[in-house]
Amino acid sequence: MIETLKIAIQKSGRLHEGSMKLLKECGIEISNGNNQLRVMAANFPIEVFFLRDDDIPEYVQDAVADIGFVGENVVQEASKSVDAIEKLGFGKCRLSIAAPKNGSINSINDLDGKKIATSYPSILSTYLNEKKISASIHQISGSVEIAPRIGLADAICDLVSSGSTLFTNELKELETIFFSETVMISNKSLSNEKKILLESLLFRIRSVKKAKNNKYVLLNAPNEKLQSICNLLPGMKSPTILPLAEPGWSSVHSVISESDFWNVIEKLKANGAQGILIIPIEKMII
């Protein structure tokens, strides 16, 4: 019997789309027609389970699934015995404490003796203990942001991405207590065959992530400035340099990090680079 890697992802919600998109970018074909909860990939030995995100850590711990894509906030809150093996680069958010804009709570020190509503009591409790703040925690499973308006709590602790939900509910963000993004978690006791499949999947994922963090750059450079321009563009090993038909000029091809992009482009122009083209990279194998 051929081994398959069982992977759990969110069946709906903010991480579902990103998880499916990542698997597609890795060349893995998955059809979820008719809202099936269990699907085999067409061209890679994985079986996908579509689950509630809160259940994924336990399913992975209990080996119902071998790996899972889930938010770090869920992993931290669940405190299950799993290995977090790779950050996946999407679903980024923060867990923050917020209070009514026009209320008396203006800093975390004002939370002493107050009631805080949250879906993350474990993370919040740890934070309050570290800060030596004595507040009561009211656990609710959804619509946390309305708790102060209906008198259920004095403040909230909830996930924030754009901040629009806080604005709509007239809340101000006091302090971020946890940063989160989607991670791959794994069962601690995978068979050797499944470890091999996992490494193959990780190879694809890392290639996709590397490509997203880099751009391919092509430019024309005056030969007298080649060395200084090449020093700005180390690439994966070194830039590719090709002579142009026009004497005294060369074409330079390289890779540039997304985080350094604008800073490097300005320096390239200052060193005489012209005709700069920036091209997205689909996959990047190193």
C-alpha positions as CSV (number, residue, x, y, z in Angstrom):
1,M,0.0,0.0,0.0
2,I,1.3,3.4,-1.0
3,E,1.8,5.8,1.9
4,T,0.0,9.1,1.7
5,L,0.6,12.3,3.8
6,K,-2.6,13.4,5.5
7,I,-2.9,17.2,5.7
8,A,-5.5,19.2,7.6
9,I,-6.5,22.7,6.5
10,Q,-9.3,25.0,7.4
11,K,-12.5,24.1,5.7
12,S,-13.6,27.8,5.5
13,G,-12.5,31.1,6.8
14,R,-9.5,33.4,6.4
15,L,-6.8,30.7,6.1
16,H,-8.6,28.3,3.7
17,E,-8.0,30.3,0.5
18,G,-4.3,30.9,1.4
19,S,-3.8,27.2,2.1
20,M,-5.4,26.1,-1.2
21,K,-3.5,28.7,-3.1
22,L,-0.2,27.5,-1.7
23,L,-0.9,23.9,-2.5
24,K,-1.8,25.0,-6.1
25,E,1.4,27.0,-6.4
26,C,3.3,23.8,-5.4
27,G,1.8,22.0,-8.4
28,I,-0.6,19.9,-6.3
29,E,-4.1,19.5,-7.8
30,I,-6.9,19.3,-5.3
31,S,-10.6,19.3,-6.2
32,N,-13.0,20.2,-3.4
33,G,-16.3,19.9,-5.4
34,N,-19.5,19.4,-3.5
35,N,-17.9,20.6,-0.3
36,Q,-16.2,17.3,0.4
37,L,-14.4,17.1,3.8
38,R,-11.8,14.5,2.6
39,V,-10.1,14.7,-0.8
40,M,-7.1,12.9,-2.5
41,A,-4.7,15.1,-4.5
42,A,-4.6,14.1,-8.2
43,N,-0.9,14.2,-8.7
44,F,0.8,14.0,-5.3
45,P,0.4,11.4,-2.5
46,I,-1.4,13.6,0.0
47,E,-4.9,13.4,1.4
48,V,-6.5,16.6,2.5
49,F,-9.0,16.9,5.4
50,F,-11.1,20.1,5.7
51,L,-11.6,20.9,9.4
52,R,-12.4,23.6,11.8
53,D,-9.1,25.5,12.5
54,D,-9.5,25.0,16.3
55,D,-9.6,21.2,15.8
56,I,-6.5,21.0,13.6
57,P,-3.8,20.9,16.4
58,E,-5.6,18.0,18.2
59,Y,-6.1,16.0,15.0
60,V,-2.4,16.4,14.2
61,Q,-1.4,15.5,17.8
62,D,-3.6,12.3,17.7
63,A,-2.2,11.4,14.2
64,V,-5.6,11.6,12.5
65,A,-3.7,14.0,10.3
66,D,0.0,14.0,9.8
67,I,0.5,17.7,9.2
68,G,-1.7,20.8,9.3
69,F,-1.8,24.4,8.1
70,V,-3.1,26.6,11.0
71,G,-2.5,29.9,12.7
72,E,0.2,30.3,15.3
73,N,-2.4,31.8,17.6
74,V,-4.5,28.6,17.4
75,V,-1.4,26.4,18.1
76,Q,-0.4,28.5,21.0
77,E,-3.8,28.5,22.5
78,A,-4.4,24.8,22.1
79,S,-1.1,23.8,23.7
80,K,-1.0,20.4,21.9
81,S,2.0,18.2,21.5
82,V,2.9,19.0,17.9
83,D,6.0,20.4,16.0
84,A,5.7,23.8,14.3
85,I,8.1,23.2,11.3
86,E,7.5,26.0,8.8
87,K,6.1,29.5,8.7
88,L,4.0,29.7,5.5
89,G,4.0,33.5,4.9
90,F,0.2,34.2,4.8
91,G,-2.6,34.8,7.3
92,K,-0.6,37.3,9.2
93,C,-2.4,39.1,12.1
94,R,-1.9,40.1,15.7
95,L,-3.7,39.4,18.9
96,S,-4.3,42.7,20.7
97,I,-6.1,44.1,23.7
98,A,-8.5,46.9,22.8
99,A,-10.9,49.1,24.8
100,P,-13.7,51.6,24.0
101,K,-12.3,54.8,22.4
102,N,-13.9,57.2,24.8
103,G,-13.7,55.0,28.0
104,S,-11.4,55.2,31.0
105,I,-9.1,52.4,29.9
106,N,-6.1,54.1,28.1
107,S,-3.3,51.6,28.8
108,I,-2.9,48.0,29.9
109,N,-2.2,49.3,33.5
110,D,-5.9,50.4,33.6
111,L,-7.0,46.8,33.2
112,D,-6.6,46.0,36.9
113,G,-9.9,44.8,38.2
114,K,-11.6,44.9,34.8
115,K,-13.2,42.2,32.7
116,I,-11.7,41.2,29.4
117,A,-13.6,39.2,26.7
118,T,-11.6,36.9,24.5
119,S,-11.5,33.7,22.5
120,Y,-7.9,33.2,23.6
121,P,-8.0,32.9,27.4
122,S,-4.7,30.9,27.6
123,I,-2.6,33.4,25.7
124,L,-4.2,36.3,27.5
125,S,-3.8,34.8,30.9
126,T,-0.1,34.2,30.3
127,Y,0.3,37.8,29.2
128,L,-1.6,39.3,32.2
129,N,0.4,37.1,34.6
130,E,3.7,38.3,33.1
131,K,2.6,41.9,33.4
132,K,1.2,41.3,36.9
133,I,-2.2,42.6,35.9
134,S,-5.2,41.3,37.9
135,A,-8.1,41.2,35.4
136,S,-10.9,38.6,35.0
137,I,-11.2,36.8,31.6
138,H,-14.6,36.1,30.1
139,Q,-14.2,33.5,27.4
140,I,-16.5,33.8,24.4
141,S,-16.3,32.0,21.0
142,G,-17.3,34.8,18.6
143,S,-18.3,38.4,18.1
144,V,-15.8,39.5,20.7
145,E,-15.7,43.1,19.5
146,I,-19.2,43.8,20.6
147,A,-18.6,42.7,24.2
148,P,-18.0,46.2,25.7
149,R,-21.0,47.7,23.9
150,I,-23.4,45.2,25.4
151,G,-21.9,45.4,28.9
152,L,-20.3,41.9,28.8
153,A,-16.7,43.2,29.3
154,D,-14.7,46.4,29.8
155,A,-12.2,45.4,27.1
156,I,-11.4,42.7,24.6
157,C,-8.5,40.7,23.4
158,D,-9.0,39.6,19.8
159,L,-7.3,39.1,16.4
160,V,-6.5,42.2,14.4
161,S,-5.4,42.4,10.8
162,S,-6.5,45.7,9.2
163,G,-8.0,47.3,12.3
164,S,-11.3,48.0,10.5
165,T,-13.4,45.9,12.9
166,L,-12.0,47.8,15.9
167,F,-12.8,51.1,14.1
168,T,-16.3,50.1,13.3
169,N,-17.0,49.1,16.9
170,E,-15.4,52.3,18.3
171,L,-12.5,50.5,19.9
172,K,-8.9,51.6,20.3
173,E,-5.9,49.1,20.3
174,L,-4.0,49.3,23.5
175,E,-1.3,46.7,23.0
176,T,-0.4,43.7,20.8
177,I,0.4,40.6,22.9
178,F,1.0,38.0,20.1
179,F,2.0,38.1,16.4
180,S,0.7,35.2,14.3
181,E,0.8,33.8,10.8
182,T,0.0,30.5,9.2
183,V,2.4,27.7,10.1
184,M,2.8,24.0,9.2
185,I,2.5,21.7,12.2
186,S,3.5,18.1,12.2
187,N,2.8,15.0,14.3
188,K,5.8,14.1,16.4
189,S,6.0,10.4,15.3
190,L,5.8,10.3,11.5
191,S,7.0,7.1,9.7
192,N,10.1,7.3,7.6
193,E,8.0,7.1,4.4
194,K,5.9,10.1,5.5
195,K,8.9,12.0,6.5
196,I,10.2,11.6,2.9
197,L,6.9,12.9,1.6
198,L,6.9,15.8,4.0
199,E,10.5,16.8,2.8
200,S,9.2,16.7,-0.8
201,L,6.3,19.0,0.1
202,L,8.5,21.3,2.1
203,F,11.0,21.5,-0.8
204,R,8.1,22.8,-3.0
205,I,6.8,25.2,-0.4
206,R,10.2,26.7,0.3
207,S,10.7,27.2,-3.5
208,V,7.4,29.0,-3.8
209,K,8.2,31.2,-0.7
210,K,11.7,32.0,-1.9
211,A,10.3,33.1,-5.3
212,K,7.7,35.4,-3.6
213,N,10.5,37.1,-1.6
214,N,12.6,37.9,-4.6
215,K,12.3,39.5,-8.0
216,Y,14.3,39.0,-11.2
217,V,15.9,42.2,-12.4
218,L,17.3,43.1,-15.9
219,L,19.0,46.4,-16.6
220,N,21.4,48.1,-19.0
221,A,24.6,49.3,-17.4
222,P,27.6,51.4,-18.6
223,N,30.7,49.3,-18.5
224,E,32.6,51.7,-16.4
225,K,30.0,51.3,-13.6
226,L,29.6,47.5,-13.9
227,Q,31.6,46.7,-10.7
228,S,29.6,49.1,-8.5
229,I,26.3,47.9,-10.0
230,C,27.2,44.2,-9.5
231,N,28.1,44.9,-5.9
232,L,24.5,46.1,-5.4
233,L,23.1,42.9,-7.1
234,P,24.9,39.8,-5.7
235,G,22.0,37.5,-6.8
236,M,22.1,33.9,-5.9
237,K,25.8,33.6,-6.7
238,S,26.7,36.5,-9.0
239,P,24.9,38.6,-11.7
240,T,24.9,37.4,-15.3
241,I,26.5,40.0,-17.6
242,L,26.0,40.1,-21.4
243,P,27.4,42.6,-23.9
244,L,25.0,44.9,-25.7
245,A,25.2,45.7,-29.4
246,E,26.0,49.3,-28.4
247,P,29.7,49.6,-27.4
248,G,30.4,50.4,-23.8
249,W,27.2,48.9,-22.4
250,S,26.2,45.6,-20.9
251,S,23.0,43.9,-19.9
252,V,23.0,42.7,-16.2
253,H,20.6,40.0,-15.0
254,S,20.2,39.2,-11.3
255,V,17.8,38.5,-8.4
256,I,16.8,41.2,-5.8
257,S,15.2,40.7,-2.5
258,E,11.7,42.2,-2.1
259,S,12.6,43.8,1.2
260,D,15.6,45.6,-0.4
261,F,13.8,46.5,-3.6
262,W,13.3,50.2,-3.6
263,N,16.5,51.0,-1.8
264,V,18.6,49.0,-4.3
265,I,16.7,50.4,-7.3
266,E,17.5,54.0,-6.3
267,K,21.2,53.1,-5.9
268,L,21.2,51.4,-9.3
269,K,19.8,54.5,-11.0
270,A,22.4,56.7,-9.2
271,N,25.1,54.4,-10.6
272,G,23.9,54.9,-14.2
273,A,21.6,51.9,-14.7
274,Q,19.0,52.3,-17.4
275,G,16.0,50.3,-18.8
276,I,15.5,48.5,-15.5
277,L,12.9,45.7,-15.8
278,I,11.5,43.8,-12.8
279,I,9.9,40.4,-13.3
280,P,8.1,38.2,-10.8
281,I,9.6,34.8,-10.1
282,E,7.2,31.8,-10.1
283,K,9.5,29.2,-8.5
284,M,13.1,29.5,-7.1
285,I,15.2,26.4,-6.7
286,I,18.6,26.9,-4.9
